[in-house]
């Protein structure tokens, strides 16, 4: 985990991307935020980049490569898994089975997309603060 690295957001809905962007701008965290509209593009980026991201915030239902398949590919890829990138789901598609499936892939969090900007800001702020304080194997 690279606490100064970019935050990767994988979200195919333009309205949700806009809301997330507004929340990140209001929070004024120094981490760059990079958006992808599908898991395949995000995976390509993760495989090609030299800098380790700080966090991955992923929707579940996306074209080309959904959030579960993307998480599985990252989790089972020896090079990507060594980067210790926290992977969190942000989704409106919430039910017990999806949450069980997410945690069986060692996801580090499952959050329901907030409907209000204020609630989204609070959630993002808590997530970022938590991971900024967290130690990871590659921080040493």
ABEGO torsion letter per residue (X at the ends): XBAABBBBBBBABAAAAAAAAAAAAAAGBABBBBBBABAAAAAAAAAABABBBABBBBBABBBGBBAAAAAAAAAABAAAAAAGBBBBBBBABBBAAAAAAAAAAGBAEBBBBBABAAAAAAAAAAAAAAAAABBBAAAX
